[in-house]
């Protein structure tokens, strides 16, 4: 368990050298919400109505826009 925590922290440290913390936090939070909801839908039978699906798609779209078009991902 401690090895996984160390690996996660090392990954965060490496990522934050190239991506600003605000962008990294937005991506991490959005991905976390989308993945937890997907797991709950697939394995726990959680139902998703249309507004929930649209919201999740907007989260994913925001992450894609940040990664594809944003110039803030590279620090000078």
ChimeraX attribute file (.defattr): number of C-alpha atoms within 10 A of each C-alpha:
attribute: neighborCount
match mode: 1-to-1
recipient: residues
	/A:1	5
	/A:2	7
	/A:3	8
	/A:4	9
	/A:5	10
	/A:6	11
	/A:7	11
	/A:8	12
	/A:9	12
	/A:10	12
	/A:11	11
	/A:12	13
	/A:13	11
	/A:14	11
	/A:15	13
	/A:16	16
	/A:17	11
	/A:18	14
	/A:19	15
	/A:20	14
	/A:21	14
	/A:22	12
	/A:23	17
	/A:24	18
	/A:25	13
	/A:26	15
	/A:27	18
	/A:28	12
	/A:29	14
	/A:30	18
	/A:31	16
	/A:32	12
	/A:33	13
	/A:34	17
	/A:35	13
	/A:36	11
	/A:37	18
	/A:38	15
	/A:39	12
	/A:40	14
	/A:41	13
	/A:42	11
	/A:43	8
	/A:44	10
	/A:45	9
	/A:46	12
	/A:47	10
	/A:48	13
	/A:49	8
	/A:50	8
	/A:51	9
	/A:52	12
	/A:53	13
	/A:54	12
	/A:55	12
	/A:56	19
	/A:57	13
	/A:58	13
	/A:59	19
	/A:60	17
	/A:61	13
	/A:62	15
	/A:63	19
	/A:64	13
	/A:65	11
	/A:66	17
	/A:67	14
	/A:68	10
	/A:69	9
	/A:70	11
	/A:71	9
	/A:72	14
	/A:73	17
	/A:74	10
	/A:75	10
	/A:76	5
